[in-house]
């Protein structure tokens, strides 16, 4: 297993709207779902007041980024309507930006309209599970907004992605797909690009663990790596637990992700992720 001392150099800063985020030390992205049907929160505290409370808690616990999403992307879910998603997400982003102006806010969307209106409301980056495949205008929109872009690998779309995912070599194919995404995003004019291997998005449990073992090889792309492992099915199926009981497994795999070169941990549980980072740095 690779340690941080043997990994290839990558971009270590993100710039957005006149501010700088340093990734020399791994950072935590806290998940805020503005949906009634997310796979874990299931709509708990999804109103603006509840989200503001959770945002404050996550920021106090050490989160550098808050990722705000208005559409479920769990397996089997249908694609969202851009107008409805905008109506859910934008007021929340505006409220969090007003209350916590120091926070980096990310909008989790595959719609360029939602991305544009969210950045105009106070978001600093765009997190797109489809890497521009669902909305062909996404990369051009992000380039015009001049904000960082997270591009994720996904085989298929949420509705069908887990029906029968197949790869000849999952690491090679996902790395090639993310490399193509980086090239397309750069050509569109996006300066700061983050890659996400897409655990659970068109992959079997075996595919997910193979990707995690080989995450360090993705540093050849020269981009920061976001690891989204929190309470995912690869943990639940391996440990025979439901998402509510998958925190210990999440913590274990977050440590592996850090050892493999992850720069951003996207999590539901910020305090525990921050503790993992502190222990990781104490060891390495």
N, C-alpha and C positions, 0 to 999 in steps of 0.2 A: 504494500500500500504506500502511496506517495505521501510525503510530508510537504509542508509549504516551502521547505528549503530546496526542494528539487524540482519545483514546478516552473514552467515557462512564464516569463513576464507578461502581464496583461495591462490594459488600460486601468488606471486606478482612481480616476475622478470622473464625475458626471457633472455637467453644467446645465442649468435650467433657470431661465427668468432672473438672471443676475446673481444666482447663488451657486455654490460649489458643494458637492457631496464627495467626501474622501472615502475610498474603498480600500485603503491600505490595511485597515482592520475590517473584518467581516461585519456586516450590519444586518439588522433585523427589519423585515417588512411585515407589519401586522395586518391581518386580513379583517376587513369590515364589509360584511355582506348586507346589501340593501334589498334583500329578496326574502320571500316567505318560504322558499323551498331549497335552500342550500343543503348540501349533503350532511353538514355537521350542525350548524347553528339553527337550521329549520325555522328561520324567521325570528328567533329570540332577539330582542332589543334592536329590531330593524327599523324602528321609527327614529326620527332625527334626534330626540332627546336621548334615547338609548345608545345611539351611535356616538353622540358627543361624549357620553359617559365612558364608553369603551375606548374612544379615541384618547381621552385624557388618561385613562388607566394604562393603555399601551405606551403612550409617550412618556409617562412617569416611570414605566418599567424599562425604558431604554430604546424603544423602537425609533429608528431614524426615518422610516417610510411607512405611510398608511396606504394600503391598497383597497380602493373602494369599488365594489362591483354591484351592478344592478340587474344581473341576469345569471341564472344558474347554468353552469357548464358541466354538471354531473352527467355520467353516462345515461343516454336515453333522452336527455332534455332537448326540446325543440329550440331552434334559433329564436332569439328575442326580437321584438319590434323596436326599431331605433327610437321612435318617438316616445314609446312607453318607458324605455330604459332611460332616456334623457330626463323624463319627468321624475323618475325615481332618484337618479344619481346626482344631477346638477344641484338641486337645493341642499343636499347633504354635503357635497363638496364645498359649496359656498359657505355653509354654516361652520364647517370644521376649519376652513381657511380663515374665517373671521375670528373664531375663538382661539385657534392655535396657529398664528401666522408664521411661527418658526418651523412648523412641520413640513416635511416633504410629502406631498400627496400624489398618489398614483391612481389613475382610473383604469379599471379592469374591463376592457370592452373590445369587441371586434368591429364596431361601427365607427366610421370616420366622423359622422355627425356627433355622436356621443363624445368622442375624443376632443373634437374642436370645442364644443360647448363646455365640456368639463375643464379644459385648460383655461378657457376664458373666465370660468368661475373660480379658478384658483388652483387647479391641479398642475403638477410639475413634470409628470411623465405619463406615458401610455403603456399599458400592459395588454398585449394582444395575443390571445391564445392561438390565433389562426395565422399569425405572421403575414397578414395582408391577403390571405386567400379567400376569406369570406367577403370582405369589402375591398375591391380593387383600388379604391381611392385612399385607403388608410395610410400608406407610406407617404404619399404626396401631402396628405393633411398633416402628418406628424412633422415632416420636413418644414412645412410652412409655419408650424407652431414653434419650431426650434426647441423641442424638448427631447429628452432621452426616450428610447423605445425598447421595450422588452418584446422580443420575438420568440415564440414558443413553437416547438415541433409537435404536430398533431397529425395522426393518420386518420383521415376522414373528418367528420364533424361530430359534435357531442351526441347527436341522436343515434349514430351508427358506429362510433369509433371503437366500441368494445365488442362488436358482434363477432369478429374473427380477425384480429390483428395479426399480420404475418410479415416477417422480414427474413431475408437470407442472412443478413448480418446486421443486427439492430444498431450496434454502435456505429458502424461505417455508414449506414443509411441515414441515421439521425444526424450524424456529424456533417454529412454531405448536404442534407436538407437545411441545416442551420447555416452552413457556409453559403449556400445559395441565398438564404434570407439576408445574411449580412451584406452580400454583394448587391442585392436588389435595394436594400435600405440605404446603403451608401450611395448608390447611383441616384436614388430619389432625393438625396441631399440631407439624410439624417446623419448627424455627427456622432452621437453617443448611442451605442447599441449594446444591449444586454441579451445574453442567450439563456433560454430555459429549455431543458431537455424534454419537458412535458411528461413527467411521471404520471402514469394513469390515463394518458390521453392517446388512445390507440395503441396500447401496449399490454401484454400479459404481465402477470406477476414476475415471471422469469425474465422477460424483456426489461422490466423496471430494475431488477437487481443487477442485471448485466450492465445496464447503463450507469448505475451508481458505481459499480466497481471500476468502470472505465471513464468516469467523469473527467479525470485529470487529462485525458487525451484531447478533450475539447478546448483546452487552453491554446492549442495550436491556432485557433481562430483569433486569438488576441483580444477577446472580449470578456468583460465580467460575466460570471455565471450565477444565475439565480436558481436555487434549489427549492422546489415546492413539494415537500414530502409530507406536510402536516396532516396527520390522521388519515392518510390515503389508504386505499384498499390493499395495497401491497403489504402494509403493516397489519391491517385487520385480518386478511386472509391467512397470513403466516402465523399470527398469534391467536387466531380464532377469537377475536374480540370485535365489538362494534366501535364506531368512531369515538364515542364517549369514553372508551377505555383504551384509546390508542396513544395517549400522551407519552407513556414510557417508551413505546416503540418509536414514536416520532423523535424523542430526545436522542435515542441511540443512533438513528439514521442521520439525524442532523450532524452528529459528531463525525460520522463517516463522510458526509458531504463536505464538511470543512476540511477534513484530511485529504479529500480528493480535489480541493481547490475552489469550493463554492465561496462566493463573495457576498451573496445576499441569501438569507434564510427567510422564506415566506411562510409565516406561521399563524396559527390561531392563538398560541400561548407564548407571549413575548418574554415573560420573566424566565421561563425555563430555557428558551432559546438563548437569552443573554447569558445565562449561567453556563450553557454549553460553550459559548464563545470564550468566556473567561477561562474555563478549564482548558480549552484547546490552546489558547495563547500561553497558559502556564506550562503546558507540556512542550509546545513547539516554539 
